[in-house]
């Protein structure tokens, strides 16, 4: 299927068709405190992208999409995609955002101040189309469905292109076997090419590679639990996603590394048996780091863990736990927190 930008009249003419098969998605949005980024947003793009770069045809999660020109009106879903455009200096092309995971880093705050928030959750297709986008950029492929922002084929028929973060494809055949920083940098480069700002990607990737190279991993052989959410059953960072990638970078051994998934259900019994040296707490409005501290201290299964008794906690904002421009800054920040952990 070839997707090209169409007139807003055609998009709105087809709105009734999409609305008939769509309804708001009810997934909860998270929010976390902002980690200190190691990068700054690129300067806004002031020159038009070269027409020679187009058309660009991509196989994105098994869906073929063709861009005949750089998208100018973008709806972003999930903080990772919003922050990607801000970091590339094209935040002025965002006509609506949805499913924010938390506040943007301070470096992006000014550029993000006036961005229209379409929904605190996934916007319905009706709401998304009212913004008249020529691209919907989604952090999760699951948000592009009839009961979400609209199915990819339906949006394509209305002239709206779609792009999904490659690490979040639903089909495992299109997911990376294990997320790497090179994979994150590939997404930055690819979406920047689509948007016609390859030079911004080159500068951003170079800056993040330098920050990553300067990061000194902890050499104490510490084990860690990456605690994302859950009470009776903990939901943890497992062995192939951004949490594992970040823990590897800072020198932590993930006790759930053997689980072949990005995030997964674990058990408090297993956590107690492994007794990790430190616990990474994901800070989200719907399940804050402080709430997790209290749960760990009062849960009989975890109250006597070494990390709990000694309050060996590291904190990461939810928005930094998915593939995107915040992964390297999160790793740098966690490395700093880890260096302050006293094992005495």
Backbone torsions as a table, in degrees:
resi	resn	phi	psi	omega
1	UNK	NA	131.8	179.7
2	UNK	-104.3	128.4	-176.0
3	UNK	-113.4	124.3	178.1
4	UNK	-129.2	157.3	179.2
5	UNK	-68.0	132.4	178.4
6	UNK	-117.1	174.0	179.8
7	UNK	-70.6	153.6	177.9
8	UNK	-64.4	-27.4	179.0
9	UNK	-61.8	-41.9	179.5
10	UNK	-66.4	-39.2	179.8
11	UNK	-62.3	-45.9	-176.7
12	UNK	-73.6	-26.7	177.3
13	UNK	-65.5	-29.3	-180.0
14	UNK	-93.6	6.3	-175.4
15	UNK	-60.8	-42.2	-176.9
16	UNK	-59.8	-36.9	178.9
17	UNK	-62.0	-42.9	-178.0
18	UNK	-70.5	-42.6	-178.0
19	UNK	-61.3	-34.0	-177.9
20	UNK	-62.7	-23.3	-177.8
21	UNK	-117.3	18.5	-174.7
22	UNK	-130.4	155.3	175.6
23	UNK	-156.3	156.5	-178.3
24	UNK	-60.9	140.1	174.7
25	UNK	-79.9	143.8	-172.2
26	UNK	-105.1	18.2	177.0
27	UNK	-66.4	147.5	-178.6
28	UNK	-82.6	142.0	176.2
29	UNK	-95.6	139.2	178.4
30	UNK	-98.6	167.1	176.3
31	UNK	-148.9	138.5	-178.5
32	UNK	-139.4	169.1	175.8
33	UNK	-73.9	150.2	-172.9
34	UNK	-84.7	128.7	172.1
35	UNK	-75.8	153.8	179.9
36	UNK	-72.4	113.4	-178.0
37	UNK	-72.8	154.8	175.8
38	UNK	-100.8	3.8	180.0
39	UNK	-127.6	160.6	176.9
40	UNK	-115.4	155.4	177.8
41	UNK	-63.9	144.0	177.9
42	UNK	-67.9	157.1	175.2
43	UNK	-64.5	144.2	179.7
44	UNK	-54.9	140.1	179.6
45	UNK	-66.6	126.6	-177.5
46	UNK	-111.9	-8.3	179.1
47	UNK	-116.2	145.7	-179.2
48	UNK	-71.3	143.8	178.2
49	UNK	-66.2	150.8	-179.5
50	UNK	-67.0	131.8	178.1
51	UNK	-64.6	-20.7	-178.9
52	UNK	-66.6	-19.2	-178.0
53	UNK	-76.0	-14.5	-174.5
54	UNK	-114.3	154.5	4.5
55	UNK	-76.3	154.3	174.5
56	UNK	-117.6	121.7	178.7
57	UNK	-114.7	128.3	-176.9
58	UNK	-125.4	148.3	166.9
59	UNK	-98.5	101.6	-174.8
60	UNK	-111.3	104.6	-177.1
61	UNK	58.8	33.0	179.6
62	UNK	85.6	3.9	179.9
63	UNK	-113.4	122.8	-178.6
64	UNK	-83.0	128.0	180.0
65	UNK	-133.0	135.5	179.9
66	UNK	-119.2	131.2	176.3
67	UNK	-108.6	120.8	178.6
68	UNK	-91.6	-12.2	176.1
69	UNK	-159.2	169.4	-178.7
70	UNK	-71.3	128.3	176.5
71	UNK	-59.3	140.7	-178.9
72	UNK	-116.6	-14.5	-178.7
73	UNK	-131.3	103.6	-170.0
74	UNK	-117.3	131.0	167.7
75	UNK	-99.1	125.3	179.8
76	UNK	-107.4	136.7	178.2
77	UNK	-123.3	119.9	-173.5
78	UNK	93.1	146.4	-178.3
79	UNK	-60.1	-33.8	-177.0
80	UNK	-59.7	-35.6	-178.3
81	UNK	-80.3	-38.4	176.5
82	UNK	-60.3	-46.7	-177.8
83	UNK	-69.1	-27.5	175.5
84	UNK	-60.8	-47.7	-179.4
85	UNK	-67.2	-38.2	177.3
86	UNK	-62.9	-42.5	-179.2
87	UNK	-66.4	-29.1	180.0
88	UNK	-87.7	0.2	176.5
89	UNK	79.7	18.8	-179.7
90	UNK	-121.8	32.7	177.2
91	UNK	-62.5	-22.9	179.2
92	UNK	-69.9	-9.7	177.0
93	UNK	-89.3	-7.0	-178.7
94	UNK	-77.5	119.6	180.0
95	UNK	-103.5	-1.0	177.3
96	UNK	177.4	146.6	177.8
97	UNK	-126.0	156.9	176.9
98	UNK	-146.3	156.9	175.4
99	UNK	56.1	53.1	177.4
100	UNK	-69.5	138.6	-179.5
101	UNK	-92.2	-8.4	-178.2
102	UNK	160.1	179.6	179.1
103	UNK	-66.1	149.7	177.7
104	UNK	-73.3	159.1	175.9
105	UNK	-59.7	154.4	-177.8
106	UNK	-53.0	-35.0	-178.7
107	UNK	-62.4	-25.6	-177.4
108	UNK	-101.2	-3.7	-169.9
109	UNK	-59.2	-44.3	-177.6
110	UNK	-64.0	-43.7	-178.7
111	UNK	-68.1	-26.9	-176.2
112	UNK	-94.0	-6.3	-170.1
113	UNK	-57.2	-38.4	-174.1
114	UNK	-106.6	13.4	179.2
115	UNK	-67.4	131.6	179.6
116	UNK	-73.2	126.7	177.2
117	UNK	-93.1	112.3	-178.4
118	UNK	-75.2	-34.1	-178.2
119	UNK	-164.7	145.2	173.2
120	UNK	-73.3	-16.2	174.4
121	UNK	-114.7	-159.3	178.0
122	UNK	-73.3	125.9	179.3
123	UNK	-66.9	145.6	174.2
124	UNK	-67.7	163.9	179.0
125	UNK	-61.9	-35.5	178.3
126	UNK	-61.5	-47.8	-179.2
127	UNK	-65.5	-43.3	-179.6
128	UNK	-62.0	-43.0	-177.3
129	UNK	-71.8	-26.1	177.0
130	UNK	-62.7	-23.3	176.8
131	UNK	-78.8	-5.6	179.5
132	UNK	53.6	54.2	179.8
133	UNK	-78.0	156.0	166.1
134	UNK	-105.9	-4.0	174.9
135	UNK	-149.2	134.7	167.4
136	UNK	-111.2	119.2	-176.8
137	UNK	-109.1	113.9	-171.8
138	UNK	-113.2	136.8	175.5
139	UNK	-76.3	-25.3	175.9
140	UNK	-126.4	132.9	177.1
141	UNK	-64.4	-28.8	-178.1
142	UNK	-63.3	-19.0	178.7
143	UNK	-76.7	-14.5	178.7
144	UNK	-97.3	82.6	-176.6
145	UNK	-147.0	169.7	-179.0
146	UNK	-59.9	-32.5	179.4
147	UNK	-97.9	11.5	175.4
148	UNK	-118.0	-128.7	-178.3
149	UNK	-81.7	0.0	-179.6
150	UNK	117.7	143.5	176.7
151	UNK	-67.0	150.8	-175.5
152	UNK	-63.2	-42.5	-179.5
153	UNK	-66.7	-39.9	179.6
154	UNK	-65.0	-44.5	177.6
155	UNK	-62.7	-38.8	178.9
156	UNK	-61.8	-40.6	178.9
157	UNK	-63.2	-24.4	178.2
158	UNK	-92.9	6.3	177.4
159	UNK	84.2	16.0	-179.4
160	UNK	-107.6	115.6	178.5
161	UNK	-75.5	157.5	177.2
162	UNK	-132.3	146.8	174.9
163	UNK	-141.7	133.1	-178.4
164	UNK	-115.5	138.8	173.4
165	UNK	-53.5	119.8	-173.8
166	UNK	-55.8	-29.2	-179.8
167	UNK	-71.8	-11.5	-176.2
168	UNK	-113.0	21.6	174.4
169	UNK	-62.5	142.7	179.1
170	UNK	-71.5	-37.4	-178.1
171	UNK	-78.4	117.7	-179.2
172	UNK	-55.2	-24.9	-179.7
173	UNK	-64.3	-21.8	-178.6
174	UNK	-105.6	-2.0	176.3
175	UNK	-86.4	149.6	173.4
176	UNK	-66.0	142.0	177.3
177	UNK	-59.4	-31.3	176.7
178	UNK	-157.4	124.3	-177.8
179	UNK	-65.2	136.4	176.3
180	UNK	-128.8	162.4	176.3
181	UNK	-63.0	-33.4	176.3
182	UNK	-61.2	-38.0	177.1
183	UNK	-64.4	-40.4	176.5
184	UNK	-63.2	-43.6	179.7
185	UNK	-65.2	-33.3	176.9
186	UNK	-62.7	-40.6	178.0
187	UNK	-64.8	-43.6	178.0
188	UNK	-55.8	-45.5	-178.5
189	UNK	-66.9	-42.3	-176.7
190	UNK	-67.2	-47.7	-178.0
191	UNK	-69.2	-31.6	175.9
192	UNK	-65.4	-36.2	175.7
193	UNK	-63.9	-42.1	177.1
194	UNK	-59.7	-41.8	-176.9
195	UNK	-81.6	-4.9	177.1
196	UNK	78.8	23.6	-180.0
197	UNK	-127.9	57.2	-177.6
198	UNK	-61.5	-31.3	-178.9
199	UNK	-66.3	-34.8	178.3
200	UNK	-64.6	-39.2	178.0
201	UNK	-65.8	-42.0	-179.0
202	UNK	-59.4	-43.6	-179.8
203	UNK	-68.4	-42.6	-178.7
204	UNK	-65.2	-45.1	-179.6
205	UNK	-65.1	-40.6	179.0
206	UNK	-61.6	-41.9	179.8
207	UNK	-65.0	-42.2	-178.9
208	UNK	-71.8	-35.4	176.2
209	UNK	-62.3	-39.1	178.8
210	UNK	-64.6	-45.2	178.7
211	UNK	-61.7	-38.9	179.8
212	UNK	-68.0	-41.0	180.0
213	UNK	-65.9	-29.7	-179.4
214	UNK	-81.8	-10.1	-177.8
215	UNK	-75.5	125.1	178.9
216	UNK	-99.1	110.3	-179.4
217	UNK	-66.4	147.4	177.5
218	UNK	-64.0	139.0	-175.6
219	UNK	-110.7	19.3	-176.6
220	UNK	-90.4	-0.9	178.5
221	UNK	68.4	35.9	-176.1
222	UNK	-78.2	144.9	175.4
223	UNK	-99.7	156.2	-175.0
224	UNK	-147.3	149.5	167.5
225	UNK	-107.2	129.0	174.2
226	UNK	-98.8	101.8	-172.0
227	UNK	-98.0	106.6	-175.9
228	UNK	-90.8	-49.7	-178.6
229	UNK	-165.3	-176.4	177.0
230	UNK	96.9	148.5	177.8
231	UNK	-116.9	-70.3	178.9
232	UNK	-64.4	-38.2	177.2
233	UNK	-125.0	119.7	-179.7
234	UNK	-75.4	140.7	175.5
235	UNK	-105.6	119.3	-166.6
236	UNK	-125.9	161.2	171.8
237	UNK	-71.3	121.9	-176.6
238	UNK	-99.8	-152.6	-162.6
239	UNK	-92.8	-0.1	-174.3
240	UNK	-130.3	-0.4	-174.4
241	UNK	-106.2	-162.3	-178.2
242	UNK	-60.0	-40.3	177.7
243	UNK	-57.2	-45.0	179.3
244	UNK	-63.7	-42.7	179.8
245	UNK	-59.4	-43.8	-178.7
246	UNK	-70.3	-41.3	178.3
247	UNK	-63.3	-39.9	176.2
248	UNK	-58.6	-42.1	-175.8
249	UNK	-65.1	-34.4	-176.3
250	UNK	-95.0	-1.5	174.9
251	UNK	90.7	24.4	177.6
252	UNK	-101.5	143.9	175.0
253	UNK	-97.3	115.0	-177.3
254	UNK	-75.0	123.7	-179.5
255	UNK	-70.1	-15.3	177.7
256	UNK	-105.7	19.6	-177.1
257	UNK	-62.5	-25.2	-178.5
258	UNK	-77.1	-5.6	179.3
259	UNK	-90.2	118.0	-176.1
260	UNK	-82.1	79.8	179.1
261	UNK	-163.6	167.0	176.9
262	UNK	-77.4	-53.4	171.8
263	UNK	-129.2	153.9	-176.7
264	UNK	-157.4	157.3	171.9
265	UNK	-72.2	140.3	-179.9
266	UNK	-125.5	-155.2	174.7
267	UNK	-146.1	144.9	178.2
268	UNK	-65.1	-30.6	178.3
269	UNK	-62.1	-41.1	178.9
270	UNK	-70.2	-39.1	176.6
271	UNK	-59.0	-44.4	179.8
272	UNK	-63.6	-38.3	179.4
273	UNK	-66.7	-37.7	-178.9
274	UNK	-79.7	-27.2	178.4
275	UNK	43.1	68.8	-175.5
276	UNK	-62.8	151.2	179.6
277	UNK	-69.2	-37.4	179.9
278	UNK	-136.4	160.1	177.0
279	UNK	-126.9	125.8	175.6
280	UNK	-89.6	120.0	-179.0
281	UNK	-101.3	122.0	176.1
282	UNK	-83.1	122.9	-175.8
283	UNK	-94.7	114.8	179.7
284	UNK	-137.0	150.0	-179.3
285	UNK	-60.6	-35.3	-177.5
286	UNK	-84.2	-8.1	177.2
287	UNK	-164.1	80.1	-170.5
288	UNK	-71.3	163.4	176.4
289	UNK	-62.4	-37.6	-179.5
290	UNK	-65.4	-39.5	177.7
291	UNK	-64.3	-36.7	178.3
292	UNK	-67.0	-40.3	176.9
293	UNK	-56.9	-46.7	-178.4
294	UNK	-63.7	-42.7	179.6
295	UNK	-62.2	-45.8	-178.3
296	UNK	-62.8	-35.6	-177.8
297	UNK	-76.6	-22.9	-176.2
298	UNK	-106.8	-13.8	178.9
299	UNK	-77.6	121.3	-178.5
300	UNK	-56.5	-27.8	-178.3
301	UNK	-74.0	-20.7	-174.4
302	UNK	-123.5	-11.6	-173.2
303	UNK	-58.9	-27.8	-177.5
304	UNK	-102.3	12.7	174.4
305	UNK	-62.6	144.8	179.6
306	UNK	-56.8	-44.5	-177.9
307	UNK	-65.7	-34.9	-179.4
308	UNK	-72.5	-47.3	-179.2
309	UNK	-60.4	-34.2	-177.8
310	UNK	-101.2	5.1	179.3
311	UNK	50.6	48.9	177.2
312	UNK	-90.7	82.2	-177.3
313	UNK	-116.3	142.6	169.1
314	UNK	-118.1	146.6	-176.6
315	UNK	-123.1	135.1	177.9
316	UNK	-133.4	136.7	178.1
317	UNK	-70.5	145.4	-177.9
318	UNK	-53.8	-41.0	-175.2
319	UNK	-63.0	-17.3	179.7
320	UNK	-92.1	0.7	-174.9
321	UNK	-93.5	-1.1	176.9
322	UNK	-113.5	156.4	-176.3
323	UNK	-56.3	128.9	179.6
324	UNK	167.6	-168.7	-173.2
325	UNK	-71.5	-11.1	-179.2
326	UNK	-91.8	-4.3	-176.2
327	UNK	-65.3	-46.8	179.9
328	UNK	-65.3	-48.2	175.8
329	UNK	-57.2	-36.9	178.6
330	UNK	-64.8	-40.7	178.7
331	UNK	-63.6	-43.0	179.1
332	UNK	-62.8	-42.8	-180.0
333	UNK	-65.4	-44.4	179.6
334	UNK	-64.0	-36.7	178.1
335	UNK	-61.1	-38.9	177.6
336	UNK	-66.2	-42.4	177.7
337	UNK	-63.7	-41.0	-177.9
338	UNK	-64.9	-36.7	179.9
339	UNK	-62.7	-24.2	-179.2
340	UNK	-88.7	-4.2	179.9
341	UNK	-72.9	124.4	-178.9
342	UNK	-99.5	122.6	179.4
343	UNK	-91.6	2.1	-177.3
344	UNK	-72.7	NA	NA
